[in-house]
Amino acid sequence: MRTSLLALAAFFCVLKVSAQAWNQYPYEPAGTALTFPADEGHHPGEPVEWWYTIGHVTGDVTGTEYTYMLTYFYYPTLGLDGFRIFNLADDDTGEFHAETKATNYPTLSQDHLEIVASVLLGGTERWVTARDGENELIPFNYHIEATQAFGSINMDYVALKRPLILDTTGYFNQGASSYTYYYSQTMLDAQGTITLNGVTETVTGTAWIDRQWGNFNPSTGEQYEWFCVQLDNGMDMNIWNVFDTQNQIPDTSTYRLTSIYVDGDTDINTHDFTFHRTAYAYLPDSSRAYSQQWHFVYDDIDLVITTLHNNSEVQLPFRFYEGTTTVAGTVGGVPVTGVGFAELLHPYEVPQMQLTHPMAGGGWLGTETISWDLLNPDGGREVYYDVEYSLDSTTFNPIASNITETSVEWDGDAIAYGTDCWIRVTGYSIDRTLTGTHVMSAPFTFGHVGIDDTANDGLQVTIHPNPTSNDRVNVRFDGAVRDFSSIGLHDMGGRLLAERRIDRAVLPGETLQLNVEGIPAGMYLIMMRGIGRETVVRKLFITR
């Protein structure tokens, strides 16, 4: 099942973990920047730090599937030490409750994990390392007590695996200018009680812990999508995608990182994986959309990660999605399943398009290219397009469907010259949840209709023949004498394709020729530039 993965041991992304026993203190993973239990504790020299845990547990009496997320942030501001976020959910019904409260920490140990939190307008909460009968720390065993408005947890954790050290050393750059220390505890036996809506029952299941400290700040930094995955074959995964300020995900470990616990001896850290979003969903009030399904592929790991519910949003101190996921796929061709969590700080917009050709009020001859710009590109939202035309601005007919390019050639479907036509471009996500439409504000016209030979610049110029299939066109000047420096042929993007220099006065009634040999069919602009920087523009249609 893991033959291919283990065969990668010769490459840099696979780490053979030290044989040092991990379930004892002190534990110092070789080649890392971390030591335990000290790095479970507080790092007062760092600007931001947080302790994060999630749990998937089942009620021993009711069989209810519960999940929870609890995070304590150390982020001093306004005279407080930080804040706490506590989410509690019934995954069978989709009931979800999120609560964020300011917090002080009467106890925040630096040499081991011991948090005593005084929650503003709440009670006292604890997340501490367990102790034995002689008051000695029990390595990687913890006790957690926390309460929110709709319920509480009272849980005991026992780590079943060594910590997963992210990016091999546990220290790396994250995003454009941030650094972080980071490790995960990927599989903990979780037992205790959960209270929800006044009903308390004992629960058992699994939990996960994430620890980060540094200057990477989720409330002010670049947006991201994060995932933890626990597979039934014993593998665990921590997946990061960070979006830059242009909403792209650069292909570097700074922005893309997956750390994989393969077994007790082997970890993999890589940014060389594919991660496609295959479904999106709006919140129940339609105020925001998040991705809700992802396809992950690395080597012989092929997984689909799917959220259970679309309502799991936290709104304070900033808006983000935090909810449970299911996982299914294959590793080495063998089916696997699993559970996980998704933390999504990146929302999605509907695609917004703007036509660049044809232009409203312009013309069209022969086979030309319809083109448009995507105004809000997003590295997490692949866009597909349908292109249509209409002769009445109401009924639209297909030109192309489900294309990914932002242009398409069209021969006009033998529409007669002189006919007005509108173009509509619809852009959508792969599941069509995010759909945007752009329609021309005014029609363009087939053939020579719309060519203005007496424009409001006061100059009488005739372009003939127009339309033309000739290699040369005639430019006849009527009226008063004008001084011109050149006549140029430009495409609709403004690029100069052909030019005739003049540098003299043009007499009334004089005709000059412009060579357009080799110019493909389409609509162009003839620009006549005056010596005094005056520019006169006329349209030219070329047919071939």
TORKELO-311865 format. One record per atom (N, C-alpha, C): residue in one letter; x, y, z negated. Coordinates in steps of 0.1 Angstrom, whole numbers, plus 5000, padded with zeros to 4 digits. Example, Ala and Ser with C-alpha at 12.3 -4.5 7.8 and 13.67 -1.06 7.14 Angstrom:
2
A513249434922/A512349554922/A513249674922/S512849784929/S513749894929/S512950004921/
# end
This chain:
544
M500849885000/M500050005000/M500950135000/R502050124993/R502950244993/R504250225000/T504250125009/T505550095016/T506050225023/S505250295031/S505650405038/S506150515029/L505350545019/L505750655010/L507150625003/L507250504998/L508550474991/L509650465001/A509450445013/A510450445023/A511050585025/L510250685021/L510750825022/L511750865012/A512150765003/A513050794992/A514450854997/A514750835009/A516050885015/A515951025018/F514751085018/F514551225021/F514551315009/F514751445012/F514851545001/F513551554993/C512451534998/C511151564992/C510751464981/V511451354980/V511151244971/V512151244959/L511651254947/L512451264935/L512351134928/K513451064925/K513550954916/K513651004902/V512650984894/V512651034881/V513550964871/S514151044862/S515150984853/S514450874845/A515350774841/A514850664834/A514550694819/Q514850814815/Q514650844801/Q513250824797/A513050764785/A511650744780/A510950874778/W509750884784/W509051014784/W508151034772/N507650924766/N506650944755/N507350954741/Q508351044741/Q508951074728/Q509451224729/Y509651284718/Y510251414717/Y511651404711/P512651484716/P512551564728/P512551484741/Y511951534751/Y511951474764/Y512451584774/E513551554781/E514151654790/E514351594803/P513351604812/P513451544826/P514651594833/A515551494838/A516751534844/A516551614857/G517351724859/G517251804871/G516151904871/T515451924859/T514352014858/T514752134849/A513952234849/A514152354840/A513352334827/L512852224824/L511852204813/L512352114803/T511852134790/T512052044779/T510852044771/F510551924765/F509351904757/F509751864743/P509051914732/P507851984733/P507852134734/A509152194735/A509252344735/A508352404746/D508452344759/D507752404770/D506252374770/E505752304760/E504352294758/E503852424750/G504752484743/G504452604735/G504452734742/H504452844735/H504352974740/H505653024744/H505653104755/H506853174761/H506653324760/P507053384749/P506653524747/P507353624756/G508453584763/G509153674772/G508453684785/E507453594788/E506853594801/E505553684801/P505253754812/P504153844813/P502753774812/V502753654818/V501453584819/V501653434816/E500753374808/E500953234805/E499553174803/W499353054807/W498052984805/W498152834803/W497252784794/W497052644791/W495752604797/Y495752504806/Y494552474813/Y494252324812/T492952284810/T492652144810/T491252124816/I491152014823/I489751974827/I489551834823/G488251794822/G487951654818/G486851604826/H486851474830/H485751404836/H485451294826/V484251304819/V483851214809/V482451164810/T482151054805/T480850994806/T480250974792/G478951014790/G478250994778/G478050844774/D478450804762/D478450664758/D476950624757/V476050714754/V474650674752/V473850694764/T473850814770/T473050854781/T473650814795/G474950794795/G475550764808/G475750894816/T475451014811/T475651134818/T477051164822/E477251204834/E478651244838/E478851394835/Y479751424826/Y480051564822/Y481451594828/T481651724831/T482951784833/T483051914825/Y484251944822/Y484552074816/Y485852134820/M486052264819/M487352324821/M487552424809/L488652424803/L489052514792/L490352574795/T490452704795/T491752774797/T491952884787/Y493152884781/Y493552994773/Y494653074780/F494353204782/F495353294788/F496053384777/Y497353384778/Y498053484771/Y498453604780/Y497753714778/Y497853824787/Y497453954780/P498454004771/P498054114762/P497554234769/T496454284765/T495854404771/T494754464761/L494654594760/L493654664752/L493654614738/G494854584733/G494954544719/G494554394716/L494254314726/L493954174725/L495054094731/D495153964727/D496153874731/D495853814745/G494653814749/G494253744761/G492853714762/F492453604769/F491053564770/F490953414772/R489753364770/R489553224771/R488353204781/I488453104790/I487453064799/I487052924796/F485752894793/F485252764790/F484052734798/N484152634807/N483052594816/N482552454811/L481252434811/L480652304807/L479652264818/A479652144823/A478752104833/A478151964831/D476951944835/D476351814837/D476351784852/D477251694856/D477451674870/D476351594877/D475551524869/D474351454874/D473251554879/T473051664872/T472051754876/T472551884882/G473851904881/G474352034886/G474352144877/E473852124864/E473752234854/E475152274851/F475352404852/F476752464850/F476652584842/H477552594832/H477652714823/H479052754822/A479352884824/A480652944823/A480653054813/E481653064805/E481753164795/E483253214794/T483353344795/T484753404793/T484653504781/K485653494772/K485653584761/K487053624758/A487153754753/A488453804749/A488853724736/T490253714735/T490753624724/T492053684718/N492153654705/N493353674698/N493853534693/Y495153524691/Y495753404688/Y496553414674/P495753384663/P496453384650/P497653294650/T497553184657/T498653084658/T498953054672/L500153074677/L500553044690/L502052994689/S502252874687/S503552824684/S504452824696/Q505752844694/Q506752854705/Q507552724707/D507552634697/D508352514698/D507552384701/H506152404701/H505352294705/H503952354708/L503052264712/L501652314716/L500852324703/E500552444699/E499652464688/E498952604690/I497752594695/I496952724697/I495752724687/V495752834680/V494552864672/V493952994678/A492752984683/A492253104690/A491053164683/S491153294680/S489953364674/S489253434686/V488053374689/V487353424701/V486453534697/L486553644704/L485753764701/L484253734702/L483453764692/L482053734691/L481853584692/G482753514687/G482653364687/G483353314674/G483753194675/G484453134663/G485853104665/T486453014658/T487852974659/T487952844667/E488852844676/E489052724685/E490452674684/R490652544687/R491952484685/R492352394696/W493652404700/W494252314709/W495652284704/V495752164698/V497052144691/V497552004694/T498851984692/T499451854693/T499051774681/A498651654683/A498251564672/A499451534663/R499151504650/R500251464640/R499851334634/D500951264629/D500651134623/D500551154608/G500451044600/G500251054586/G501351124578/E502451134584/E503651214578/E503751354583/N502751394590/N502651534596/N503751554607/E504151444613/E505051454625/E504251464638/L504751544647/L504151554660/L504051414667/I502951384673/I502751264681/I502951304696/P504051264702/P504351314716/P503151294725/F502851404732/F501851404743/F500451354739/N500151384726/N498751354721/N498251484716/Y496951514719/Y496451644716/Y495051634710/H494651744703/H493251754699/H492751894703/I491451894708/I490852024713/I489452044707/E489252164702/E487852194697/E487552334703/A486452344710/A486052474716/A484552474717/T483952594716/T482552614716/T482152734725/Q481052714733/Q480552824740/Q479052834738/A478352924745/A476852944742/A476052824744/F476352734754/F475452624757/F476052494752/G477152494745/G477652364740/G479052374735/S479652254734/S481052244728/S481652114732/I482952114730/I483751984731/I484551964719/N484751844715/N485651804704/N486351674709/M487551694715/M488251584722/M489651554717/D489951424719/D491351374716/D491851324729/Y493151364732/Y493851324744/Y495051234741/V495251134749/V496451054748/V497051054763/A498251104765/A498851104778/A499250954782/L498850924794/L499150784799/L500350784809/K500750904813/K501850914822/K502751034818/R504051024823/R504951134821/R504451264828/P504951374824/P504551504832/P504951494846/L504151554855/L504551574869/L505151714870/I506451724873/I507151854874/I507051904888/L506352024890/L506052074903/L507352124910/D507452094923/D508552144931/D509852094925/T509951974919/T511051904914/T511651964901/T511852094901/T512552154889/T511552214879/G510352244884/G509352314875/G509452464876/Y510252514884/Y510352664886/Y510452684901/F509552774906/F509552804920/F508852944923/N509152994935/N508453124939/N507053084944/Q506053164941/Q504753134945/Q504153264951/G503853264964/G503353384971/G504553474974/A504153594977/A505153694983/A506253734973/S505853754960/S506853814951/S506753764937/S506053644935/S505853594921/S506653464919/Y506953444906/Y507553314902/Y506753254892/T506953124890/T506153044880/T506952924876/Y506852894863/Y507152764857/Y505952684857/Y506052554860/Y504752474862/Y505052324861/Y504152264853/Y504052124852/Y502652084850/S502351954853/S500951894851/S501151774843/Q500151744835/Q499951614828/Q498751554835/T498951454844/T497951414854/T496951314849/M497251244839/M496351134835/M496351124819/L495251164813/L495151154799/L493851084795/D493950984786/D492750924781/D492051024772/A490751044774/A490051154767/A488851084760/Q488751104747/Q487651054739/Q487251164729/G485951164726/G485451264716/G483951284718/T483551404715/T482051434716/T481851564725/I480751564732/I480251684739/I478951714734/T478651844732/T477351894729/T476951984741/L475751964746/L475152044757/L473652064754/N473252184754/N471852224751/N471352164738/G472252154728/G471852104715/G471951954713/V472251884723/V472351734723/V473851694722/T474251614712/T475551574711/T475751424713/E476751384720/E476951244722/E478451214723/T478951094720/T480351064722/T480551034737/V481751064741/V482151054755/V483550994757/T483750924768/T485050874771/T485350904786/G486650924789/G486950954803/G488450984805/T488751074815/T490051114817/T490151264818/A491351314815/A491551454815/A492851484822/W493151614825/W494251674832/W494651794825/I495951824824/I496451954818/I497452014829/D497252144830/D498152224838/D498752334829/R500052354831/R500752454823/R501552544832/Q501352684831/Q502052774839/Q502452894831/W503552954834/W503953074828/W504953144838/G504953274838/G505753354847/G505053484850/N505253534862/N504653664866/N503553644877/F503253514880/F502153484889/F500853514882/N500053614886/N498853654879/N497653624888/P496753524884/P495653494893/P494553604894/S494653704884/S493653804885/S494053924894/T495353934897/T495854044905/T496654004917/G497153884917/G497953834928/G497253784940/E498053724949/E497453674961/E496353564958/Q495353554966/Q494353454965/Q494853314968/Y494253214962/Y494653074964/Y493552974963/E493852854968/E492952744965/E493852634959/W493452574948/W494152474940/W493352354938/F493952234938/F493252114936/F494152014928/C493451944919/C494051824913/C493251704918/V494051594919/V493451474925/V493951354916/Q493051274912/Q493451144904/Q492851034912/L493650944917/L493250834926/L493250704918/D492350614922/D492250484915/D493350394917/N494250424926/N495450344928/N496650384919/G496350484910/G497450534901/G498150654906/M497950704918/M498550824923/M497750944919/D498551054916/D497951184913/D498551294921/M497851394924/M498251504933/M497851644928/N498851734929/N498551874926/N498851954939/I497752014945/I497852074958/I497552224957/W498452304963/W498352454963/W498352504977/N497452594980/N497452684992/N497352824987/V498252914990/V498253054987/V498053135000/F497153234999/F496853315011/F497653445010/D498353485021/D499053615020/D498053725022/T498553855023/T497653965024/T496953975037/Q497353895047/Q496553885060/Q495653765061/N495453705049/N494553585048/N495053465056/Q496453465057/Q497053345063/Q497753265053/I498053135056/I498853045047/I500153015054/P501153085051/P502453055058/P502952915055/D503652855065/D504052715064/D505352705057/T505352755044/T506552735036/T506152695022/S507052635014/S506652585001/S506252704991/T506552824995/T506152944987/T504652954987/Y504052914999/Y502552925000/Y501852795001/R502552685004/R501952555005/R502852454997/L502252384988/L502952294980/L502052174975/T502452054977/T501851944971/T502851864963/S502551834951/S503351754942/S502551624940/I503251504942/I502551384941/I503251294931/Y502451244921/Y502951134912/Y502651004919/V503750944924/V503550814931/V503450694922/D504450694912/D504450584902/D505350634891/G505650554881/G506450594870/G507850634874/D508350604885/D509750634889/D509850734900/T508750774907/T508850844920/T507850964920/D508351084924/D507451194927/D507751244941/I506851304948/I507051364961/I506651514959/N507451604964/N507151744965/N507351794980/T506351844986/T506451875000/T505451995004/H505852065014/H504952165020/H504552115034/D505052005038/D504751945051/D503551855051/F502451915050/F501151835050/F500151915058/T499051855062/T497951925069/T496751925059/F496052035060/F494952055050/F493952145057/H492852075062/H491852145070/H490552155062/R489952275062/R488652285056/R487552245066/T486752155061/T485752095070/T484252135066/A484052205055/A482752245051/A482852365042/Y481852445042/Y481752565034/Y480352575028/A480152655018/A478852665012/A478752805005/Y477552855006/Y477252984999/Y476852944985/L477053044975/L476553024962/L474953024963/P474252984953/P472852974954/P472153114957/D472853224953/D472253354956/D472753414969/S473553334977/S474053374990/S475053494989/S475553524978/S476453644976/S477853614981/R478253484981/R479653454985/R479753314990/A480653294998/A480953155004/A482353105000/Y482352974997/Y483652914994/Y483752785003/S485052745005/S485152615011/S484752505002/Q484252395007/Q483652294998/Q484052155002/Q484752135013/Q485352005017/Q486652025025/W487651935022/W488951955028/W489451815032/H490251815043/H490851695048/H492351705046/F492951625038/F494351625035/F495051505041/V496151535048/V496951435054/V498451455051/Y499051355046/Y500551355044/Y501051215046/D501951195055/D502451065058/D501250965059/D501250855050/D500150765051/D499050785041/I498950915036/I497850955027/I496851025035/D495650985035/D494551045043/D493351055034/L493051175029/L491951195019/L490951305023/V489751285019/V488651385020/V488251425006/I488451555003/I488051604990/I486751684991/T485751664983/T484451724984/T483951764971/T483451894970/T482851944957/T481551874956/L481051864943/L479751804940/L478651914941/H478952034937/H477952134936/H478452274941/N477552354946/N477952484951/N477752604942/N477452574929/N477052684920/N478152704909/S479352644910/S480252644899/S481252764900/E480652884898/E481453004899/E481553074886/V482853114883/V483153204871/V483153344876/Q482653434869/Q482553574873/Q483453674865/L483953624854/L484853714846/L486053634842/P487253694841/P487453834844/P487653874859/F487453764867/F487453784882/F486653674887/R486153684899/R485253584905/R486053474911/F485753344908/F486353234915/F485453104912/Y485653014921/Y484952884920/Y485852784912/E485152714903/E485852614895/E484952494893/G485152384900/G484252274899/G484852134903/T484152034899/T484551904901/T484451854915/T485351764919/T485351704933/T485351554932/T484851494943/T485151354946/T486151344957/V486851224957/V487851204967/V487751064972/A487851054986/A487850924992/A488750925004/G489350815007/G490250805019/G491050675018/T492250685023/T493150575024/T494550615020/V495350525014/V496750535012/V497450415018/G498250425028/G498850315034/G497850225041/G496650285045/G495650205052/G494650135042/V494950145029/V494150085019/V493150185013/P491850155013/P490850255007/P491150284993/V490950414990/V491050464976/V489950564974/T489650584961/T488650684957/T489250754945/G488650864941/G489150934930/G488251054926/V488751134916/V488051254912/V489051364911/G488651484910/G489551594908/G488751724905/F489451834906/F488951964904/F489452064915/A488652164918/A489052264928/A488852394921/E489952484922/E489852614918/E490152704930/L489152784933/L489152854946/L488953004944/L490053084946/L489953224945/L489853294958/H489653214969/H489553274982/H488153254988/P487353364989/P486053344995/P486253365010/Y485153335018/Y485153345032/Y484053435038/E484453495049/E483453585056/E483053515069/V481853565074/V481453515088/V482453575098/P482753505109/P483653565119/P483053685125/Q483853785127/Q483453915134/Q484253925147/M483553945158/M484253955171/M483954085178/Q484854125187/Q484754245195/Q485154215209/L484254225219/L484654205233/L485654305238/T486654255245/T487654335252/T487454345267/H486754245272/H486354245287/H485254145289/P484254185296/P484054315303/P483654425293/M483654545297/M483254655289/M481854705293/A481154755283/A479854815285/A480054925295/G479154925305/G479255025316/G480254995327/G480954885325/G481954845335/G481354765346/G482254695354/G481754615365/G482454475365/W482054395375/W482554255375/W482554215390/L483554145394/L483654095407/L484353955407/G483753855414/G484353725415/G484553665402/T485653575401/T485953505389/T486853595380/E486353625368/E487153705359/E487153645345/T487853705336/T488053645323/T487253725313/I486353665305/I485753725294/I486653705282/S486953815275/S487853805264/S487353885252/W487853845240/W487353915228/W488453895217/D488353985207/D489253975196/D488453925184/L489153835175/L488553805162/L489153905152/L488253985147/L488554095139/L489054055125/N488553945120/N488953905106/N489453755106/P490653735112/P491153605112/P491453555097/D491353425095/D491553365082/D492153225083/G493353205077/G494053085078/G493252965072/G492252985064/G491452885059/G490052855066/R489852935077/R488552925084/R488852915099/E488852795105/E489052775119/E487752825126/V487852895137/V486652955143/V486452885157/Y485252845160/Y484752795173/Y483852895179/Y483752895192/Y483053005199/Y482052945209/D480853005210/D479952985221/D479853115229/V479953115242/V479853235250/V478653225259/E477853325260/E476553325268/E476353455275/Y475553455286/Y475153575293/Y473653595294/S473253715296/S471853745297/S471653855308/L470553845315/L470153945325/L469054035320/D468554005307/D467554095302/D467754135287/S468954095282/S469354125268/S468654045258/T467753955263/T466953875253/T467153725255/T467153675267/T467353535270/T468753505274/F469453425267/F470853405270/F471153265275/N472053255284/N472353125291/N473853095288/P474152965286/P475552925282/P476552945293/I477752995289/I478952995297/I479952895292/A480152885279/A481152795273/A480652765259/S480952645254/S480552605240/S481652545233/N481752575220/N482652505211/N484152515215/I484552635220/I485952655224/I486652725212/T487952715212/T488752775201/T489552895207/E489652905220/E490353015225/E489453145225/T490153265226/T489353385225/T489153445239/S489153355249/S488853405263/S488353285271/V487653315282/V487153205291/V486853265304/E487253195315/E486953245328/E485553215332/W484953305340/W483553285345/W483453345359/D482753265367/D482553305381/D481253385383/G480553415373/G479353495374/G478053425378/D478153285380/D476953205383/D476253265395/A476953315405/A476353375417/A475353475415/I475553555404/I474653665401/I474853775412/A473753835417/A473853935427/A474454065423/Y475254125433/Y475754255430/Y474654355426/G474954445417/G474054545413/G473154495401/T473454375396/T472654325385/T473354355372/D472554405362/D473054435349/D473154305341/C474154295332/C474354165325/C474954195311/W474554115301/W475054125288/W475854005284/I476854015276/I477553895271/I477353885256/R477153765251/R477053735237/R478153635233/V478953665223/V479853565217/V479453535203/T479353405200/T479053355187/T480253285181/G480753325170/G481853255163/G481353185151/Y481853065148/Y481352985136/Y482452895131/S482252865118/S483152765112/S482752625117/I483552525113/I483352395119/I482052335115/D481452375104/D480152325100/D479052425103/R479352535109/R478452645113/R477752715101/T478252695089/T477852765077/T478152915079/L479352945084/L479753085086/L479653115100/T478653195104/T478353215118/T478153365120/G478853425130/G478753565133/G478553575148/T477853685152/T477553705166/T477853845171/H478353865183/H478653995189/H477953995202/V477154105204/V476454125217/V476854255222/M477054265236/M477354395242/M476354495238/S476754625235/S475854725232/S475054775245/A475754765256/A475154805269/A475654705280/P474954695291/P475354595301/P476554645309/F477154545315/F478054575326/F477354545339/T477954575351/T477254565363/T478054485373/F477354395380/F478054315391/F478254405403/G479354395409/G479654465422/G480054615420/H479854695430/H480354835430/H479454925422/V478254885418/V477354975411/V478055025398/G477955155395/G478655205383/G479955275386/I480455265399/I481655335402/I481355485404/D481955575397/D481655715397/D482755785405/D482455825418/D483455895426/D483356045424/T482456095416/T482356235413/T482256255398/A483356205391/A483356205376/A483356355371/N483056375358/N482956505353/N484256575351/D485356525356/D486656595356/D486656705367/G485656715376/G485556815386/G486356785398/L487056675399/L487856635411/L487156545420/Q487056575432/Q486356485442/Q487356395448/V487256265444/V488156155449/V487356045454/T487755985465/T487055875470/T488055755471/I487655645465/I488455515466/I487755425476/H488455395487/H487755305497/H488855215504/P488455095508/P487155035504/P487054995489/N485955005483/N485754965469/N484354915467/P484254785465/P485254675463/P486154655475/T487354595473/T488254575484/T488854435483/S489154375494/S489954245495/S491254275502/N491454405506/N492654445513/N493954455504/D495054455511/D496354475503/D496554615500/R495854715507/R496054855505/R494654915503/V494655015494/V493355095493/V493755245496/N492755315500/N492855455504/N492355535493/V493055645489/V492655735479/V492555875486/R491355925489/R491156045496/R490756155486/F491556275487/F491356385479/F490556495486/D489356535480/D488556645486/D488556765477/G488256875482/G488156995473/G489557065473/A489757125461/A490957215460/A492257145460/V493357215462/V494657155462/V495057125447/R495657005445/R496056965432/R497456915433/D498256935422/D499656885421/D499556755413/F500056645420/F500156515413/F501556455413/S501856375403/S503156315402/S503056165407/S501956095405/S501855955408/S500455915409/I500255795416/I498955725416/I499355585411/G498755535401/G499055405395/G497855315394/L498055185395/L497055085393/L497255025380/H496255025371/H496454965358/H495354855355/D495754755347/D494654665343/D493854725331/M492854655327/M491954715317/M492654725303/G493754665302/G494554675289/G495554795290/G495554865302/G496454985303/G497754955309/R498054825313/R499454795319/R499554845333/L500654905337/L500854945350/L501254835359/L500454815370/L500654705379/L501254745393/A500954865397/A501454915410/A501455065409/E502355135416/E502455275415/E503055335428/R502555455431/R503055535442/R503455675437/R504655715438/R505155845434/R504755955444/I504456075440/I504056175449/I504956305447/D504856365435/D505656475431/D505556595441/R504256625445/R503956735453/R502456765453/A502156875459/A500756905460/A500056825470/V498756785467/V497956705476/V496956795482/L496856795495/L495956895502/L494556845503/P493656935504/P492256885505/P492056795517/G491256685516/G491056595527/G492156495529/E493256505522/E494356415524/E494056285519/T494556175526/T494356035521/T495755975519/L495855915507/L497155845504/L496755695502/Q497755605505/Q497455465503/Q498255415491/L497655315484/L498255245473/L498355095476/N499555035475/N499754895478/N499254815466/V498254725468/V497754635457/V497954495461/E498854465470/E499154325475/E499554245463/G498954125462/G499254025451/G498554055438/I497754155438/I496954185426/I495654095426/P495454005416/P494253915416/P492953995415/A491853915418/A490553975417/A490254025403/G489554135402/G489154185389/G488854335390/M488554395378/M488354535377/M489554605372/Y489954715378/Y491154785375/Y490854935374/L491855005370/L491755155369/L492855215377/I492455305386/I493455395393/I493555525386/M494855545381/M495155665373/M495955765382/M495455885384/M496255985392/M496756085382/R498056095380/R498656175370/R499056305376/G498656415370/G499056545374/G500356585369/I501056685376/I502356725371/I502256795358/G501056865355/G500856925343/G500256835332/R500456705334/R500056595324/R498556575325/E497856635335/E496456595338/E496356455343/T495356375339/T495256245344/T493756225348/V493556175360/V492256145366/V492155995367/V491055935363/V490855795363/V489655755371/R489755655380/R488655595387/R488755445386/K487655375388/K487655235388/K487855175402/L488455055402/L488654985415/L488354835413/F487554775421/F487254635421/F487954565433/I488754465429/I489454385439/I488854255440/T488554205453/T488054075455/T489054005464/R489153875462/R490153795471/R489353675477/
# end
